Amino acid sequence: MTEKPKAFAHTPRFYAHFGWFYATWTAVDLDVDLAICKCLKITPEQTHALVAGLEFGRKVALLRSLLPASNYKNVEQIKGYLTRISKESLRNVFTHSFIVSDHESVHFIHRSSQGQYSATGYKFTPDNFCKHIKDFVQLGESFEKALALSPKEIGDFAAAAVKKKSA
Protein backbone atom coordinates (compact mmCIF):
# COMPACT_ATOMS: atom_id res chain seq x y z
CA MET A 1 0.00 0.00 0.00
CA THR A 2 1.35 3.41 -1.00
CA GLU A 3 1.58 5.99 1.75
CA LYS A 4 -0.35 9.19 1.09
CA PRO A 5 1.97 12.22 0.71
CA LYS A 6 2.00 14.51 3.72
CA ALA A 7 0.30 17.89 3.37
CA PHE A 8 2.90 20.63 2.90
CA ALA A 9 1.57 22.55 5.94
CA HIS A 10 2.52 19.53 8.08
CA THR A 11 6.14 19.25 7.01
CA PRO A 12 9.35 20.40 8.67
CA ARG A 13 10.00 22.66 5.65
CA PHE A 14 6.73 24.54 6.21
CA TYR A 15 7.24 24.72 9.98
CA ALA A 16 10.78 26.06 9.57
CA HIS A 17 9.77 28.75 7.10
CA PHE A 18 6.62 29.73 9.00
CA GLY A 19 8.69 30.06 12.18
CA TRP A 20 11.34 32.02 10.28
CA PHE A 21 8.62 34.41 9.16
CA TYR A 22 7.41 35.04 12.71
CA ALA A 23 10.94 35.41 14.08
CA THR A 24 11.63 38.01 11.41
CA TRP A 25 8.30 39.74 12.05
CA THR A 26 9.06 40.16 15.75
CA ALA A 27 12.48 41.60 14.86
CA VAL A 28 10.91 44.08 12.43
CA ASP A 29 8.32 45.05 15.04
CA LEU A 30 11.08 45.69 17.58
CA ASP A 31 13.09 47.68 15.00
CA VAL A 32 10.08 49.95 14.43
CA ASP A 33 9.78 50.51 18.19
CA LEU A 34 13.49 51.31 18.50
CA ALA A 35 13.35 53.71 15.56
CA ILE A 36 10.44 55.51 17.27
CA CYS A 37 12.56 55.71 20.43
CA LYS A 38 15.45 57.23 18.53
CA CYS A 39 13.22 59.72 16.70
CA LEU A 40 11.46 60.88 19.86
CA LYS A 41 14.70 60.93 21.85
CA ILE A 42 13.00 59.36 24.87
CA THR A 43 14.14 56.47 27.02
CA PRO A 44 13.58 52.87 25.96
CA GLU A 45 11.31 52.40 28.98
CA GLN A 46 9.18 55.39 27.93
CA THR A 47 9.04 54.06 24.38
CA HIS A 48 7.92 50.60 25.45
CA ALA A 49 5.16 52.15 27.56
CA LEU A 50 4.10 54.34 24.63
CA VAL A 51 3.99 51.70 21.90
CA ALA A 52 2.97 48.60 23.86
CA GLY A 53 -0.71 48.99 23.10
CA LEU A 54 -0.36 50.14 19.50
CA GLU A 55 -1.08 47.92 16.52
CA PHE A 56 1.73 47.64 13.99
CA GLY A 57 -0.02 49.93 11.49
CA ARG A 58 -0.33 52.70 14.06
CA LYS A 59 3.33 52.34 15.01
CA VAL A 60 4.29 52.57 11.34
CA ALA A 61 2.16 55.71 10.96
CA LEU A 62 3.81 57.23 14.03
CA LEU A 63 7.30 56.42 12.76
CA ARG A 64 6.48 57.82 9.31
CA SER A 65 5.37 61.10 10.90
CA LEU A 66 8.57 61.31 12.97
CA LEU A 67 11.06 60.47 10.22
CA PRO A 68 11.19 63.85 8.43
CA ALA A 69 12.41 65.62 11.60
CA SER A 70 14.77 62.77 12.56
CA ASN A 71 18.51 62.40 12.14
CA TYR A 72 17.98 59.76 9.44
CA LYS A 73 19.38 60.86 6.08
CA ASN A 74 17.64 58.01 4.22
CA VAL A 75 14.06 58.86 5.19
CA GLU A 76 12.54 57.94 1.81
CA GLN A 77 14.33 54.58 1.78
CA ILE A 78 13.05 53.79 5.29
CA LYS A 79 9.52 54.85 4.32
CA GLY A 80 9.78 52.60 1.27
CA TYR A 81 10.71 49.65 3.45
CA LEU A 82 7.81 50.41 5.81
CA THR A 83 5.41 50.44 2.87
CA ARG A 84 6.72 47.15 1.53
CA ILE A 85 6.68 45.49 4.96
CA SER A 86 3.08 46.58 5.53
CA LYS A 87 1.84 45.59 2.08
CA GLU A 88 3.96 42.58 1.11
CA SER A 89 4.52 40.60 4.29
CA LEU A 90 1.01 39.06 4.47
CA ARG A 91 1.38 39.01 8.25
CA ASN A 92 -2.34 39.51 8.88
CA VAL A 93 -3.15 36.80 6.36
CA PHE A 94 -0.77 34.35 8.05
CA THR A 95 -1.97 35.28 11.53
CA HIS A 96 -5.73 35.51 11.01
CA SER A 97 -6.40 32.74 8.50
CA PHE A 98 -7.04 29.08 8.62
CA ILE A 99 -4.88 26.78 6.55
CA VAL A 100 -5.90 24.13 4.04
CA SER A 101 -3.09 22.11 2.56
CA ASP A 102 -2.18 19.11 0.48
CA HIS A 103 1.25 17.94 -0.60
CA GLU A 104 1.33 20.39 -3.54
CA SER A 105 0.12 23.59 -1.86
CA VAL A 106 -0.84 25.55 1.20
CA HIS A 107 -3.90 27.76 1.07
CA PHE A 108 -4.55 30.52 3.65
CA ILE A 109 -8.22 31.46 3.91
CA HIS A 110 -8.50 34.96 5.33
CA ARG A 111 -12.00 35.88 6.50
CA SER A 112 -13.24 39.35 7.31
CA SER A 113 -16.43 40.45 8.98
CA GLN A 114 -15.83 44.18 8.76
CA GLY A 115 -19.00 45.29 7.10
CA GLN A 116 -20.18 42.39 4.99
CA TYR A 117 -18.55 38.97 5.33
CA SER A 118 -15.87 38.20 2.79
CA ALA A 119 -13.07 35.69 2.43
CA THR A 120 -9.92 35.77 0.35
CA GLY A 121 -7.71 32.83 -0.43
CA TYR A 122 -3.93 32.97 -0.73
CA LYS A 123 -2.54 29.84 -2.34
CA PHE A 124 1.16 28.96 -2.44
CA THR A 125 3.14 26.08 -3.82
CA PRO A 126 5.84 24.94 -1.39
CA ASP A 127 8.52 26.73 -3.42
CA ASN A 128 6.50 29.95 -3.72
CA PHE A 129 5.72 29.95 -0.01
CA CYS A 130 9.39 29.51 0.89
CA LYS A 131 10.39 32.22 -1.59
CA HIS A 132 7.84 34.61 -0.06
CA ILE A 133 9.33 33.99 3.38
CA LYS A 134 12.92 34.39 2.16
CA ASP A 135 12.00 37.65 0.41
CA PHE A 136 10.38 38.96 3.60
CA VAL A 137 13.42 37.98 5.67
CA GLN A 138 15.64 39.89 3.23
CA LEU A 139 13.30 42.88 3.43
CA GLY A 140 13.47 42.82 7.24
CA GLU A 141 17.26 42.67 7.16
CA SER A 142 17.42 45.56 4.69
CA PHE A 143 15.07 47.61 6.87
CA GLU A 144 17.22 47.02 9.95
CA LYS A 145 20.34 47.96 7.98
CA ALA A 146 18.69 51.17 6.71
CA LEU A 147 17.95 52.10 10.34
CA ALA A 148 21.62 51.43 11.19
CA LEU A 149 20.68 49.45 14.29
CA SER A 150 23.40 47.42 15.97
CA PRO A 151 22.74 44.08 17.64
CA LYS A 152 23.80 45.60 20.99
CA GLU A 153 21.46 48.56 20.59
CA ILE A 154 18.57 46.23 19.72
CA GLY A 155 19.38 43.92 22.63
CA ASP A 156 19.61 46.76 25.13
CA PHE A 157 16.35 48.24 23.89
CA ALA A 158 14.58 44.87 24.11
CA ALA A 159 15.93 44.27 27.62
CA ALA A 160 14.50 47.61 28.75
CA ALA A 161 10.98 46.27 28.12
CA VAL A 162 11.22 44.16 31.26
CA LYS A 163 11.16 46.24 34.39
CA LYS A 164 13.97 45.43 36.74
CA LYS A 165 12.86 44.39 40.21
CA SER A 166 14.55 46.08 43.08
CA ALA A 167 16.64 43.86 45.29
C-alpha positions in Angstrom: 0.0 0.0 0.0 1.4 3.4 -1.0 1.6 6.0 1.8 -0.4 9.2 1.1 2.0 12.2 0.7 2.0 14.5 3.7 0.3 17.9 3.4 2.9 20.6 2.9 1.6 22.5 5.9 2.5 19.5 8.1 6.1 19.3 7.0 9.4 20.4 8.7 10.0 22.7 5.6 6.7 24.5 6.2 7.2 24.7 10.0 10.8 26.1 9.6 9.8 28.7 7.1 6.6 29.7 9.0 8.7 30.1 12.2 11.3 32.0 10.3 8.6 34.4 9.2 7.4 35.0 12.7 10.9 35.4 14.1 11.6 38.0 11.4 8.3 39.7 12.0 9.1 40.2 15.7 12.5 41.6 14.9 10.9 44.1 12.4 8.3 45.1 15.0 11.1 45.7 17.6 13.1 47.7 15.0 10.1 49.9 14.4 9.8 50.5 18.2 13.5 51.3 18.5 13.4 53.7 15.6 10.4 55.5 17.3 12.6 55.7 20.4 15.4 57.2 18.5 13.2 59.7 16.7 11.5 60.9 19.9 14.7 60.9 21.8 13.0 59.4 24.9 14.1 56.5 27.0 13.6 52.9 26.0 11.3 52.4 29.0 9.2 55.4 27.9 9.0 54.1 24.4 7.9 50.6 25.4 5.2 52.1 27.6 4.1 54.3 24.6 4.0 51.7 21.9 3.0 48.6 23.9 -0.7 49.0 23.1 -0.4 50.1 19.5 -1.1 47.9 16.5 1.7 47.6 14.0 0.0 49.9 11.5 -0.3 52.7 14.1 3.3 52.3 15.0 4.3 52.6 11.3 2.2 55.7 11.0 3.8 57.2 14.0 7.3 56.4 12.8 6.5 57.8 9.3 5.4 61.1 10.9 8.6 61.3 13.0 11.1 60.5 10.2 11.2 63.9 8.4 12.4 65.6 11.6 14.8 62.8 12.6 18.5 62.4 12.1 18.0 59.8 9.4 19.4 60.9 6.1 17.6 58.0 4.2 14.1 58.9 5.2 12.5 57.9 1.8 14.3 54.6 1.8 13.0 53.8 5.3 9.5 54.8 4.3 9.8 52.6 1.3 10.7 49.6 3.5 7.8 50.4 5.8 5.4 50.4 2.9 6.7 47.1 1.5 6.7 45.5 5.0 3.1 46.6 5.5 1.8 45.6 2.1 4.0 42.6 1.1 4.5 40.6 4.3 1.0 39.1 4.5 1.4 39.0 8.2 -2.3 39.5 8.9 -3.2 36.8 6.4 -0.8 34.4 8.0 -2.0 35.3 11.5 -5.7 35.5 11.0 -6.4 32.7 8.5 -7.0 29.1 8.6 -4.9 26.8 6.6 -5.9 24.1 4.0 -3.1 22.1 2.6 -2.2 19.1 0.5 1.2 17.9 -0.6 1.3 20.4 -3.5 0.1 23.6 -1.9 -0.8 25.5 1.2 -3.9 27.8 1.1 -4.5 30.5 3.6 -8.2 31.5 3.9 -8.5 35.0 5.3 -12.0 35.9 6.5 -13.2 39.4 7.3 -16.4 40.4 9.0 -15.8 44.2 8.8 -19.0 45.3 7.1 -20.2 42.4 5.0 -18.6 39.0 5.3 -15.9 38.2 2.8 -13.1 35.7 2.4 -9.9 35.8 0.3 -7.7 32.8 -0.4 -3.9 33.0 -0.7 -2.5 29.8 -2.3 1.2 29.0 -2.4 3.1 26.1 -3.8 5.8 24.9 -1.4 8.5 26.7 -3.4 6.5 29.9 -3.7 5.7 30.0 0.0 9.4 29.5 0.9 10.4 32.2 -1.6 7.8 34.6 -0.1 9.3 34.0 3.4 12.9 34.4 2.2 12.0 37.7 0.4 10.4 39.0 3.6 13.4 38.0 5.7 15.6 39.9 3.2 13.3 42.9 3.4 13.5 42.8 7.2 17.3 42.7 7.2 17.4 45.6 4.7 15.1 47.6 6.9 17.2 47.0 9.9 20.3 48.0 8.0 18.7 51.2 6.7 17.9 52.1 10.3 21.6 51.4 11.2 20.7 49.4 14.3 23.4 47.4 16.0 22.7 44.1 17.6 23.8 45.6 21.0 21.5 48.6 20.6 18.6 46.2 19.7 19.4 43.9 22.6 19.6 46.8 25.1 16.3 48.2 23.9 14.6 44.9 24.1 15.9 44.3 27.6 14.5 47.6 28.7 11.0 46.3 28.1 11.2 44.2 31.3 11.2 46.2 34.4 14.0 45.4 36.7 12.9 44.4 40.2 14.5 46.1 43.1 16.6 43.9 45.3 
